[in-house]
Amino acid sequence: MIRIAVILFIVALIAGALGLSGVMSAAANIAYVLAAIAIILFIIGAITGRKV
């Protein structure tokens, strides 16, 4: 999940450099949500001691 978030952040950076603000904002928002979900799942897994 983190891999997809990083790829979308890279897509957002490239889209921003090319001036495609709509694609940039969509990719950045999706990447932000995926990264937040991955961090939350990691914290839950660390607290419970299980893989989630």
Secondary structure, DSSP 8 states (H G I E B T S, - for coil): -HHHHHHHHHHHHHHHHHT-HHHHHHHHHHHHHHHHHHHHHHHHHHHHTS--
